[in-house]
């Protein structure tokens, strides 16, 4: 499908919200209006409810026909039983597409699949009205002011996300938004009775604003077409895939969620390996991989220097990295001796991982250690690690002040760098950790929340680039 064929979905000139609740401001059907207003949607907004009235100064029309102007796109929250009638009305009005948020179709079982949803698909084809869904959250496109959550970032980015689940789509955006990742377009497409994963994959593949394509897939409508789209796009952009329904229990959940056929997990694994698609196994892993691709310069190899605080933490992070084939070589005596000239021997463990317990509050010394270690020829990248919950209140206060100075210097180090900050569940400490995260993000450094998460993401990204020719080892964004 050509890029232009679906452009109108992501930048409609006008939107009608059909089925919006009049009397309950906190009702879920208000979500889309609140989001459009917060994002300052660039087109016209029309509200439709048979009761009529007014919401936020906007007139509520009793029907689509009462709107004198053209309507490009409808977001429907009407009950499933009213879907067919709405498509008829949309066709008469000249509406080009309907997003059905409502559930109650194929995810309910064979009756829903063979009955109402099949009728909806057939009617949409006959009337020439495209459908997103049903049973989905629709589209998030910051550039046009289209969103299904008012809390999403307003800034656009280079990541496109296609998700069969609305909840997973929202979760991913929120997981990475505070770590600096921004999206070009996000699509939650649900049961896919008309527009499906292949349509949106082909679209994002030709979208000049999308450099990385992430996918959450429970099942596919047309396996051959989907594979062809993956094959074409994988040669041009980085693709990350999270497959839902890989176990017997997961497959049953898929059937009750979107009505999709989950498929054989071994086939999906082989497909990803063959096409050089990065396969992840959780939303957290997908988030960590996006952060890595977005902000870490590509390391030349797998040797890492680990610099942080805590003897026990040092052991655990080294284990996590080496279990994934990331090498933690011992620090040579020459470098250890050089560092010992300006740091205390007691309290610091200079091995790799490097435990800087006695130096962590001395910004100049810490920066010098970064300089020295980053110039070490035997390592390809650095990862800093810190458990803020283990630091004393006075130490945390000092660290907040020193982070910016250290980061300014870290941007000049000669090797790629990432940071692991394990969050705290205590409210005060969690707030302080968040301030750390914002400092690191402001310098466009990848931030991870666990040793295993960092190791997994770095290994997956290195696996991907190792599978490419050296001439192709360039960042996607």
N, C-alpha and C positions, 0 to 999 in steps of 0.2 A: 504494500500500500504506500502510495506517495506521501511525502511529508505534508503536503498541502491538503490532502483529503480529510484529515482530522483536525486541522488547525482551528476550525470554528469551535471545537469542544473546549479548547484551552484558552480561547480569547473570544467568547461570545459577545455580541453587541448588546444583547438583552437577555435577562433571565427572569422566568416566572417561577415563584415558589408556590406550588399547588398543594394544598392540604395543610398549610401553616395554621397553628392554633391561635385563636384570637384572645382567649380569656386567661391563659396561663403563661406568663412571661418566662418561666423556667422550664417549660415543656421542651422535650427533645426536638420537636419540629422547628423550634426557634433557632436551633444551632446554626443553620445555614444563613439565615438573615443576619444574626449577630456577627458571623464571620465575614460576610460580604461587606457589612457596614464598617467593621473594624479594619478591613483591608482596603477600604475605599474602592470597591469594585468600579472599574472604569466605564461599564455600560449602564443600561437602565435596569432597575429592579422593579418587578411587579409581584404583588401578593394576591393569592387567590384562595378564597374560602366562601362557600355558599352563604354564610352568615353576613358577609360584608364587614364594613367598619374601617378601622384605621389602626396602624401599629407604627410607632416612632415617626409619626407624621406622614407615613406612606399609606395611600388609599388601598383598601383590600377589595378587590373585585370579586363579584359573585361567580364569575366564570371566565374562562379564557376568552370567549367571544366578546366579553364586555371590554376587553383591552383593545383600543383603537389602533395602537401601533403594532409593528411586527415583533414577534418573539422568536428568538433563535433557539433557546435552550430552556428546558423545564427541569426543575428539581422537584420530584414528586415524593410526598410523604403520605399519600392517600393509602387506604387499606388495599391489600392485594386484590380483593374482589372488584375494586373500582379501576384496576389497571387497564383493562381492555377499553373501557369507555373513554379513559383519558387519552389513550393512543389515538382513538378515532377523533377526538376533539383536537388533539395536537396536529393531526394530519390536515384537518380542515382549516386550522389556523396558519399552517405553513411552518410549524415548528420543525427544526432539523434533527433534534435529539432530545431524549428524555432520560434523565438519571432517576431510576427507581431505587430509593433508599429502602423501601419497605421489604420486609421478609414475608414468608408464607408461600414460597414457590417450591422449586425442586429440592431444596434442603429439607423439606418436610417428608420426602419419600416419593414413591413411584407415582402416587396420585398427583402430587404437585408437579413432578417432572413431566409426566405424560399428558397432564391436563392443562392447568392454567398457564404454566410457563411455556409449554409448547404452543398454545394458542397465542400467547403474547409475542413469541418469536415470529410466528407465521404472519401475524397481523402487522408487525413492524416492517417485515420485508415487503409485504404487499402494499403498504401505505408509504413506504420510503422514509420512515422515521427511525433513526438509529437509537439503540438503547444501550445504556450503561447499567449493568446489574441484571436482574434485581438483587436486593439484599447486599447493598454496599454503601460506601460513604462518598464515592465519586472522585472529584478532581481537586487537587491543590496545585495552583500555578501562581506563584507570587507576582510575576510580572504583570498579570492581568487583574490581580486582586481577587482571584477565585480560591476559596478555601473551605474546608469542612471543619476547621477549628480556629477560633479567634486567637488561640495562644501560639500558633505556629509563627515562625519568623517571617517577616515581610520581605527580607532580602532574598534575592534569587541566587542560585549556585549552579554547580555543574553535575549534580547527581540526579538521575531520574530513577524513580522507584515504581514498579508495577506490582501490586499486591492483590491477591484474591481475597484477603481479609482486610476489612476496614480497621479493626482493632490493631492488627499488626502494623498497618500503614501508619496509624497515629503514634503507636509506641516507638517505631523506629525514628520518626521525625523528632520526637521528644527526647529520645535517648542520645541523639547526636547533636541536637541544636545547641546545647550548652558547651559542646566541645568544638564548635566552629563550623560544622558541616552544614551546607545549604543546598537546597534542591532546585532544579530547573522545573520539574513537573513530578507529581505523584498521582497515581491512579489506583483507586480501590475499585475493582470491577466485579466482585461478587460471583453470582451464578453464571454470568457471561452467556445469556441467552442469545445475544446478538454480537456486539463487540466483545472480543475475547483477548486473551493474553498475546496471541500472535499479532493482532491488529496493533496493540499498543507497543509491542516489542519492535515491530517494523517502523512504527512512527518514531519512537525514541532513537532507533538506530540511525535515522536520517535527520534527527533534530540537531542543528548545529550548536545548540546551547548545552546539550547533554554529552558529557565526556565519560561518565561511569553509569552503567545500567545495573540496578539491583532488582532482584525478582524474589517475591514470595509466591510459590506455586503449590497448589494442592493437586491439581490435575489439569490436563490440556484437552481442548476440543478436537484439535487436528494435529496429531503427532508429527506428521511429515512436514506440514507447514511450519510448525514451531521449530523443528530442527533446522530447516532451511534458513529461517530468520536468525537463529542462534549462530549458525555457521557464517552467515554473511557479516553479522555485527561483531562477532568475536574477533574478526580480523582487523577491525577498525577501532573498537572501544573495549574497555575492561567490563566484563560481565561477572556479577556475583549472584549466585543462586542459593536460596534457602528453600528446600523442598519439604512441605508439610505432609504428614500422613505416611511416614516411612515404617511404622510398626502396625501390627494388627489393630491395636487400640487406636492409634492415630488415624488409620484408614477409616475406622468406624466413625471417628469424630469428624473427619472430612466429609463423609456422606451426610452427616447431620448438620454440617456447617454451610457448605456451598453446593452439595449434591454432586461433587466432582468425583471422577474415578482416580484414585491415588496413584496407581501404577507401581511397577516393580522397582524397588530401591536400587538394586544392582544395575539396572538399565540406566537409571539417572546418574549413578556414579560413573559408569563407563562413558556416558554421553559428555559429562563435564570434563573428564580427563581427556577425551578425544578432541574436544573443541577448545580446550584451554579456558574453560569457565571455572572461576573460583567457587568451589562449593563450600558453604558453611552449614552449621547444624543447629544454630540458635539465633534468635534476634540479637542477643548480646554479641555473639561472634560476628554477625553481619555489621553491627555498629562499630566494633573495634576495627574491622577490616576497612570500612569506609573512612574512618579516622586516619588509619595508616596510609591509605592511598591518597587521601586529600592533603596530608600535611608532612609526611616524612619523605625526604629525598631518598631515592632508591639506593640502598647499600650495595657496595660492590661485591660483598660476600656475606658469610654467615658468622663471622667472628664478632663478638660483642663484648664491650666493657660495661660492667654493671657498677654503678656508683650510688651509694645511698647510706642509710642509717640502720643499724641493728644486725647483730650477729646471726640471730635466728632467721631474720628476714633475708639475709644474704644467702643462707643455705637454701631456703625455699625457692627464692627467685632463680638461683643457679640451677636447681633441679628442674624447675619448670622449663627453662630455656633449653637445657641440654636434652631433656626428654623429647623435644621437638626438633632436634637436629640443629640447634643454634649453639655454636661453640663458645665456651667461656674460657679462653686460654689464661694460664697463670701470668701474673704481672712479673716481668723480668726484674732482676735485682738492680740493674742500672736505674730503672724508673723508680723503684722503691726507694733507693738511696737518695735520689734527687728530691723526691717528695718529702722524705724525712728531714731534709735540711731546713725546711720551713714549717713543719708540722710536728706535734708531739707524737712520740712513738707509742706511749701508753694511750689506750682508748681507740686508736685508729688501727684497723686491720687492712694492711696493704697487700692484697693478694689478687683479687678479681674473683668474686665481687670485692669492691673496695668499700669498707665500712668507715665512714668519715664522722663517727660519733663526736670526736673531740674537735672537729673542724667545722661542723655544720653551721655554727653561728659566725664564723670568721669568713666574711664574704670574699675578701681578697685571696685568702688561702684556697678557698673552695674553687674560685675561678681559675687559679693557677693550676690546681689539680685537673680541672677540665681541659685546660690548654695542653698540659703535658700528656694526659692520657689520649686525647683526641689526635695528637701527632704520632702516637705509637703505630708503627707500620703493620703490626700484627692484628689490628682490629679494624672493623669496617663500619661500626656504628656504636653509639652509646645509649644506654638507658639508665635514667636516674630513678631511684625508688625511695619512697618515704611513707611511713605510717604515721600520719599526724596525730592519731589517737594515743600514740605512745610517747609523744613529746609533752614536756611540762608546759603549763600555761605561759610561763615567761619565754620559753624557747619558741613556742608557736608565735608569740607576739613579735619576737625578733625576726623570725622567718618571714612573716608577712612583709616586713619592711625591706628585707634583703632580696626577695624574689625578683623584683624588677631589675635591680642592678645585675644579679646573676644572669638573668635571661638576656639582657642586652649583650653581655659578653658571650653567652652560649650561641648566639646567632653567628658569631664569628668563628666558632670552632670548625675544624676542617672535616668533620664527619657528621653524618645524619644523627639526629638525637630524638629520643622520646622520653616520656615521663610516666611513671606509675604512682598514682596517689590513691591509696586504699581508703575508701570513704568510711566515715564513722556514723553509727546510729544515734549517738548522743547529739541532741539539737545544737548545742553551742559549738561543739567540735565540727559537726556537719557544716555549719555556716562558715567556719574558718576554712575548712577544706574547699568549700565552694569558691571562696575568694582566691585560693591558690589556683584552682582550675581556671578561673577567669584570667589570671595573670599569664599562665602558660598559653592559653588559647589566644590571647592578644598578640602573642609572638608567633602564632601559627605553628605551635609544636603539638604533636599528637599526644593526647592524654589518655591513659588507661586506668581502669579501676581495680584491676587484679593482676597478679603476676601471670597467671595462666592465660588471661585474656590478651595481655600484651604478647606473650610467647606464641599463642595460637595465631593471632593476626599477622605478626611479623613473619612467621613461618609460611602462612598461606600466600602472603604477598611475594615473598622471596621465591616460593615454588612457582608462582605465576611468571615472574620475570625470568627465572632460570629456564623456563620452557620456551622463551622467546629468543630470537637472534639478538646478539649484542646491540646491533644497530637499532633495535626496536625498544631498547630499555630506556624509555622516556616516561616521565610522569604524565598521567592522564589529564591533570588539571593544575 
